Amino acid sequence: MSLNGGLVWALTQAVGPAHVLTDGDLSAFEVDWRKRWFGKALAVVRPGSTAEVAAVVQACKAHGTCLVPQGGNTGLVGASGPDASGTQVVLSLGRMNRVRGIDAANLTMTVDAGCVLQAVQEAAAAQGLLFPLSLAAEGSCTIGGNLATNAGGTQVLRFGNARELCLGLEVVTADGDVWDGLSGLRKDNTGYDLRDLFIGSEGTLGIITGATLKLYPQPAAVTTALAAVPSMGSAVGLLQLAQARLGPGLTGFEVMGEFALGLVRKHFPQLPQPLPPAPWTVLLEQSDCESAEHATALFEALLEAALERGLITDAAVAASTQQSNNLWHLRESIPLAQSLEGLNIKHDISVPVSKIPAFVAATDAALERAFPGVRLVDFGHLGDGNLHYNVQAPMGQAAADFLRDCEKAVNAIVYDAVCAQGGSISAEHGIGMLKRDELVKRKSPVALQMMRAIKQALDPAGRLNPGRVLQTD
Ligand SMILES: Cc1cc2nc3c(=O)[nH]c(=O)nc-3n(C[C@H](O)[C@H](O)[C@H](O)COP(=O)(O)OP(=O)(O)OC[C@H]3O[C@@H](n4cnc5c(N)ncnc54)[C@H](O)[C@@H]3O)c2cc1C
């Protein structure tokens, strides 16, 4: 039996032959969502339980084989697929999709890591409760992937990112041991916080197999509005006003640049855009504990005050759930519209909200000077100081050529500006392979040394998602 044959046999012993894929079209597991990284797996293994995950990890350890944990494969930084060597095993968690239980009085829910985010939201809603994590990929991304990337999304302003929504984890370690940390406790100061080590570790420290998540009461009413805004400074002014007037009722504050919405008009002309084009358009969402009438009255008063102060030039309040869904659909169609337009250079950055206007003005100008005619797809979670500041080739230039020739120089301009404003080169998507080299340039040597020490302690042989986040060779 060949070396690989021995491993494949051990894997089939662990999960059953039907769940070890070695032949046929495996591209769904090998190629990333943006089609930037094309890998080749030795095998794709689909365990159905935590015990099976542990058995797979032990088999790989015995054969000295590296593992790449994978959820929905919607990650955007080149971390969820195998490399091109054909020597890595993809550990796909998709079959682990059980809701293990809901404790309504404790406002918690325990799920398998392979549960799709939307299914988790729906299971909570079926009990009259809310799991607030929400992002455009929610129909296919998984809770394990959300936690491994510490996903953000559209509700961070009010509820925090995935880290803040998780109370406990179950993890299979690099040795194939199971750590049961599935606690529903909101207070537990018993030494180092192991849970928080695994959250955001992008599959490099352990395999998340289960999680206990925080739930919230469903709001009585959710209202949505669009506002046309003359400048980024006005958008930040509107955010301050909305926070002052709505307090924790403000659950979403998304900004969309005119070029980004123009791409949606071009690629999805069937989607209604209720406001005429403006330099910036803001989507506001309010969740109200009282009633729809109360929510609408608060919203209208806010928008009138904003109009009087010149912070907005026009607004439209959704009059029904359908209209509200349409407004969100507009926002969530931007990533798809830009991918239909062609590859662009993505930056998922954060700076303090107060510094966003200066960041955008300075960076737009520097890019236009260096690359005349460059097109900027700006949108994002302004309430969190997080912009998706994406740079598209000038009209007429092939996207692939632009990426090949200009990506380094574009990144240097954008990331220098981010750092000058005290920001982060990765607000929510993570590091993966895409930003690994940039991380080394931008993170302090002390921080990098501590990160390497953690990796060395938890995965000394470097078999979990090697070469992602940190260069391990
Ligand atoms: C259209 C679109 C919109 C998006 N919008 C947002 C957004 O608003 N906010 C945001 O934060 N992200 C966003 N993303 C990025 C992506 O959806 C998130 O990173 C998501 O959390 C990834 O989940 P996944 O299950 O697809 O993970 P994958 O892509 O499969 O994996 C991502 C990383 O997690 C690791 N991983 C996966 N499962 C496990 C596990 N069980 N144990 C350990 N490691 C694991 C992988 O090894 C990899 O490093 C978007 C993506 C798309 C395509």
The ligand as a Tripos MOL2 file, in Angstrom:
@<TRIPOS>MOLECULE
LIG
   53    58     1     0     0
SMALL
NO_CHARGES

@<TRIPOS>ATOM
      1 C1        -20.6070   37.5730   -0.5910 C.3       1 LIG1
      2 C2        -19.7610   37.5080    0.6500 C.ar      1 LIG1
      3 C3        -19.9700   38.4300    1.6790 C.ar      1 LIG1
      4 C4        -19.1950   38.3830    2.8380 C.ar      1 LIG1
      5 N1        -19.4360   39.2920    3.8230 N.ar      1 LIG1
      6 C5        -18.7280   39.2260    4.9590 C.ar      1 LIG1
      7 C6        -18.9880   40.1570    6.0230 C.ar      1 LIG1
      8 O1        -19.8240   41.0450    5.9330 O.2       1 LIG1
      9 N2        -18.2550   40.0230    7.1510 N.ar      1 LIG1
     10 C7        -17.3000   39.0610    7.2990 C.ar      1 LIG1
     11 O2        -16.6720   38.9920    8.3560 O.2       1 LIG1
     12 N3        -17.0280   38.1910    6.3030 N.ar      1 LIG1
     13 C8        -17.7150   38.2440    5.1520 C.ar      1 LIG1
     14 N4        -17.4460   37.3530    4.1470 N.ar      1 LIG1
     15 C9        -16.3500   36.3770    4.3100 C.3       1 LIG1
     16 C10       -16.8090   34.9790    4.7930 C.3       1 LIG1
     17 O3        -18.1420   34.7350    4.5260 O.3       1 LIG1
     18 C11       -16.5660   34.8460    6.2800 C.3       1 LIG1
     19 O4        -15.1820   34.8680    6.5100 O.3       1 LIG1
     20 C12       -17.1320   33.5670    6.9190 C.3       1 LIG1
     21 O5        -17.0340   33.6990    8.3190 O.3       1 LIG1
     22 C13       -16.4350   32.2890    6.4800 C.3       1 LIG1
     23 O6        -17.2040   31.1730    6.8710 O.3       1 LIG1
     24 P1        -17.0640   29.7810    6.1060 P.3       1 LIG1
     25 O7        -17.8590   28.7490    6.8330 O.co2     1 LIG1
     26 O8        -17.3810   29.9320    4.6730 O.co2     1 LIG1
     27 O9        -15.5240   29.4780    6.3140 O.3       1 LIG1
     28 P2        -14.4210   28.9890    5.2520 P.3       1 LIG1
     29 O10       -14.3380   29.9450    4.1300 O.co2     1 LIG1
     30 O11       -14.6960   27.5770    4.9110 O.co2     1 LIG1
     31 O12       -13.1270   29.0750    6.1390 O.3       1 LIG1
     32 C14       -12.6420   30.3210    6.5740 C.3       1 LIG1
     33 C15       -11.4890   30.0810    7.5630 C.3       1 LIG1
     34 O13       -11.9850   29.4300    8.7120 O.3       1 LIG1
     35 C16       -11.3390   28.1520    8.8970 C.3       1 LIG1
     36 N5        -12.3800   27.2390    9.3700 N.ar      1 LIG1
     37 C17       -13.5780   26.9710    8.7910 C.ar      1 LIG1
     38 N6        -14.2890   26.1440    9.5640 N.ar      1 LIG1
     39 C18       -13.5070   25.8540   10.6390 C.ar      1 LIG1
     40 C19       -13.6710   25.0520   11.7940 C.ar      1 LIG1
     41 N7        -14.7870   24.3810   12.0090 N.pl3     1 LIG1
     42 N8        -12.6550   24.9890   12.6850 N.ar      1 LIG1
     43 C20       -11.5180   25.7030   12.4990 C.ar      1 LIG1
     44 N9        -11.3070   26.4730   11.4260 N.ar      1 LIG1
     45 C21       -12.2850   26.5470   10.5140 C.ar      1 LIG1
     46 C22       -10.7600   27.8020    7.5410 C.3       1 LIG1
     47 O14        -9.6460   26.9510    7.6690 O.3       1 LIG1
     48 C23       -10.3930   29.1760    7.0310 C.3       1 LIG1
     49 O15        -9.1910   29.5880    7.6090 O.3       1 LIG1
     50 C24       -18.1900   37.3910    2.9720 C.ar      1 LIG1
     51 C25       -17.9870   36.4700    1.9420 C.ar      1 LIG1
     52 C26       -18.7490   36.5210    0.8000 C.ar      1 LIG1
     53 C27       -18.5110   35.4970   -0.2600 C.3       1 LIG1
@<TRIPOS>BOND
     1     1     2 1
     2     2     3 ar
     3     2    52 ar
     4     3     4 ar
     5     4     5 ar
     6     4    50 ar
     7     5     6 ar
     8     6     7 ar
     9     6    13 1
    10     7     8 2
    11     7     9 ar
    12     9    10 ar
    13    10    11 2
    14    10    12 ar
    15    12    13 ar
    16    13    14 ar
    17    14    15 1
    18    14    50 ar
    19    15    16 1
    20    16    17 1
    21    16    18 1
    22    18    19 1
    23    18    20 1
    24    20    21 1
    25    20    22 1
    26    22    23 1
    27    23    24 1
    28    24    25 2
    29    24    26 1
    30    24    27 1
    31    27    28 1
    32    28    29 2
    33    28    30 1
    34    28    31 1
    35    31    32 1
    36    32    33 1
    37    33    34 1
    38    33    48 1
    39    34    35 1
    40    35    36 1
    41    35    46 1
    42    36    37 ar
    43    36    45 ar
    44    37    38 ar
    45    38    39 ar
    46    39    40 ar
    47    39    45 ar
    48    40    41 1
    49    40    42 ar
    50    42    43 ar
    51    43    44 ar
    52    44    45 ar
    53    46    47 1
    54    46    48 1
    55    48    49 1
    56    50    51 ar
    57    51    52 ar
    58    52    53 1
@<TRIPOS>SUBSTRUCTURE
     1 LIG1         1 GROUP 0 **** ****
